[in-house]
Amino acid sequence: MDVFEAIRGRKAVRTYTDRAVTDDVLDKVLRAALRAPTGSGSQAWGLLVVRDEASRRDVADLVIAGGARYFSEMRPRGDATPEEHLAACVAYAETILPTYRVAPVWVMGLLVPRDNYPERMQEGGYVDDLLSVAFAMENLFIAARAEGLGTVPTSAFQRFEKDRLRAIVGLPDEVDPVLVTPLGYPESFPEGLPPALKRTFRGWKSLVHDDTWGNTRD
Ligand SMILES: Cc1cc2nc3c(=O)[nH]c(=O)nc-3n(C[C@H](O)[C@H](O)[C@H](O)COP(=O)(O)O)c2cc1C
């Protein structure tokens, strides 16, 4: 699969099988992730690979619960009480994400501060470090797709549960689990856009400006 196919074929995968990922394939994907550009050459990142069965299960439970909390914040409540609304969102998350519990691997993209920016550079340095973790994770998503593996960048849980996530894998407070993803073979890769996104998704031509702002291609 060439790089353009892998980029086009990468989709947020939310249904996994329990098929194992070999060490060779896993290492190939992890090494590709860490070939990403890194601001100031800092390597202010790390990847935490969760394969232990109990820990994987704990991470999956946390992410599914975080998904439910996300839905409850994002979706209109209508006539339901807050409790009824949350219960409906928990049920929905359990309907669409249960195979997270069988995914054989989870990977956490970590921001690991290196304390290498002088005082006046710290704010910009933090942004660079965060961007660099994102680049590494995108490399991982594309490399995974080329190997037939699914991923989904997941951050919703962390608005609610970052400390519990830290506790599962023993992360110190200063290390930030920016993004996590299951890594596993899907039953199939999604194609096209889900209907809800289709209505609002902007085409590429409306997002490219030639020479001056507003001069888009559409
Ligand atoms: C920064 C970021 C955070 C995301 N967080 C979540 C998340 O918490 N849960 C989830 O299911 N998907 C999450 N996504 C995936 C997006 O929903 C998905 O990429 C988007 O809907 C486009 O679909 P596609 O990736 O299949 O093209 C996240 C994506 C990004 C870039």
The ligand as a MOL file (V3000), in Angstrom:
LIG
                    3D

  0  0  0     0  0            999 V3000
M  V30 BEGIN CTAB
M  V30 COUNTS 31 33 0 0 0
M  V30 BEGIN ATOM
M  V30 1 C -7.7280 15.5040 18.2970 0
M  V30 2 C -8.7440 14.4340 17.9910 0
M  V30 3 C -9.4790 13.9010 19.0200 0
M  V30 4 C -10.4140 12.9000 18.7640 0
M  V30 5 N -11.0830 12.3400 19.8130 0
M  V30 6 C -11.9300 11.3250 19.5760 0
M  V30 7 C -12.5490 10.6540 20.6580 0
M  V30 8 O -12.3470 10.9870 21.8200 0
M  V30 9 N -13.3480 9.6110 20.3960 0
M  V30 10 C -13.5660 9.1850 19.1090 0
M  V30 11 O -14.2960 8.2070 18.9130 0
M  V30 12 N -13.0080 9.8010 18.0430 0
M  V30 13 C -12.1900 10.8490 18.2570 0
M  V30 14 N -11.5520 11.4580 17.1980 0
M  V30 15 C -11.7840 10.9480 15.8360 0
M  V30 16 C -12.6480 11.8920 14.9930 0
M  V30 17 O -13.9720 11.8300 15.4390 0
M  V30 18 C -12.5220 11.4740 13.5250 0
M  V30 19 O -11.1810 11.5670 13.1340 0
M  V30 20 C -13.3970 12.3410 12.6310 0
M  V30 21 O -14.7500 12.1280 12.9120 0
M  V30 22 C -13.1360 12.0840 11.1380 0
M  V30 23 O -13.3240 10.7200 10.8410 0
M  V30 24 P -12.1420 9.8510 10.1820 0
M  V30 25 O -10.9760 9.8740 11.1390 0
M  V30 26 O -12.7110 8.4710 10.0130 0
M  V30 27 O -11.7840 10.4780 8.8820 0
M  V30 28 C -10.6230 12.4490 17.4320 0
M  V30 29 C -9.8570 13.0140 16.3990 0
M  V30 30 C -8.9260 13.9850 16.6700 0
M  V30 31 C -8.1080 14.5420 15.5450 0
M  V30 END ATOM
M  V30 BEGIN BOND
M  V30 1 1 1 2
M  V30 2 1 2 3
M  V30 3 2 2 30
M  V30 4 2 3 4
M  V30 5 1 4 5
M  V30 6 1 4 28
M  V30 7 2 5 6
M  V30 8 1 6 7
M  V30 9 1 6 13
M  V30 10 2 7 8
M  V30 11 1 7 9
M  V30 12 1 9 10
M  V30 13 2 10 11
M  V30 14 1 10 12
M  V30 15 2 12 13
M  V30 16 1 13 14
M  V30 17 1 14 15
M  V30 18 1 14 28
M  V30 19 1 15 16
M  V30 20 1 16 17
M  V30 21 1 16 18
M  V30 22 1 18 19
M  V30 23 1 18 20
M  V30 24 1 20 21
M  V30 25 1 20 22
M  V30 26 1 22 23
M  V30 27 1 23 24
M  V30 28 2 24 25
M  V30 29 1 24 26
M  V30 30 1 24 27
M  V30 31 2 28 29
M  V30 32 1 29 30
M  V30 33 1 30 31
M  V30 END BOND
M  V30 END CTAB
M  END
